[in-house]
Amino acid sequence: MTQIIIAIIGSGALASAMSMIVGAIQKRSKLRKLEKDTVRLQLLFLMYVIPDETQELMTVAQYYFTVLKANWYMTTLFARYLKTHDLDRPDWFKGGEE
């Protein structure tokens, strides 16, 4: 009887721990998505509102494309920005070749 009670308590603790781990992973995933969305907005702002701030724009773009490994629709827009502003394609930018 004691073994059954210990098994029930133990399985409840295991289920609780697993639930906490899954919750933490989901929270981390949501934070990562939020960071990508925020950096994407910063990049868009720099490209279309203050496009001559090239150094700052390149810093944000490099973080977006390399650290965050994001590329969604920004790849094409960033490639177009480089072409329009007659800028060399950075080594770290791998997409958007037209």
C-alpha positions in Angstrom: 0.0 0.0 0.0 2.8 2.4 0.9 4.4 1.8 -2.5 1.2 2.7 -4.3 0.9 6.0 -2.4 4.5 6.8 -3.1 4.0 6.0 -6.8 0.9 8.3 -6.9 2.7 11.2 -5.2 5.8 10.7 -7.3 3.9 10.7 -10.6 2.1 13.9 -9.6 5.4 15.6 -8.8 6.8 14.4 -12.2 3.7 15.6 -14.0 4.0 19.0 -12.2 7.7 19.3 -13.1 7.0 18.4 -16.7 4.2 21.0 -16.9 6.6 23.7 -15.5 9.3 22.8 -18.0 6.8 22.9 -21.0 5.5 26.3 -19.7 9.0 27.7 -19.4 9.8 26.6 -23.0 6.7 28.2 -24.4 7.4 31.4 -22.5 10.9 31.5 -23.9 9.6 30.9 -27.4 7.1 33.8 -27.1 9.9 36.1 -25.9 12.1 35.1 -28.8 9.2 35.9 -31.2 8.6 39.2 -29.5 12.3 40.1 -29.9 12.3 39.3 -33.6 9.1 41.4 -34.1 10.6 44.3 -32.2 14.0 44.2 -34.1 12.1 43.9 -37.4 10.1 47.1 -36.6 13.4 48.9 -35.7 14.9 47.9 -38.9 11.8 49.0 -40.9 11.8 52.3 -39.1 15.5 52.9 -39.9 15.0 51.9 -43.5 12.0 54.1 -44.3 12.1 57.0 -41.8 15.9 57.7 -41.4 17.5 55.7 -44.3 20.7 57.7 -44.2 21.7 56.3 -40.8 23.6 53.5 -42.5 25.8 52.4 -39.7 23.0 52.1 -37.2 20.8 50.3 -39.8 23.6 47.8 -40.6 24.0 47.1 -36.9 20.3 46.3 -36.5 20.2 44.4 -39.7 23.2 42.2 -38.8 21.6 41.4 -35.4 18.3 40.6 -37.1 19.7 38.3 -39.8 22.6 36.7 -38.0 21.9 36.5 -34.2 18.1 36.2 -34.4 18.4 34.2 -37.7 15.3 36.0 -38.9 14.5 36.5 -42.5 10.8 36.5 -43.1 9.8 39.4 -45.6 12.7 41.6 -44.5 15.2 39.7 -46.7 13.8 41.2 -49.9 13.2 44.6 -48.4 16.7 44.8 -47.1 18.2 43.6 -50.4 16.2 46.4 -52.1 17.4 48.9 -49.6 21.0 48.0 -50.3 20.5 48.3 -54.0 18.6 51.6 -53.8 21.2 53.2 -51.6 24.1 51.8 -53.7 25.5 49.9 -50.7 27.7 46.8 -50.9 26.1 43.6 -49.8 27.5 42.7 -46.3 29.2 39.3 -46.0 26.8 38.3 -43.2 23.7 38.9 -45.4 23.0 35.7 -47.3 19.5 36.3 -48.8 17.6 38.4 -51.2 19.6 38.0 -54.3 17.6 39.2 -57.2 
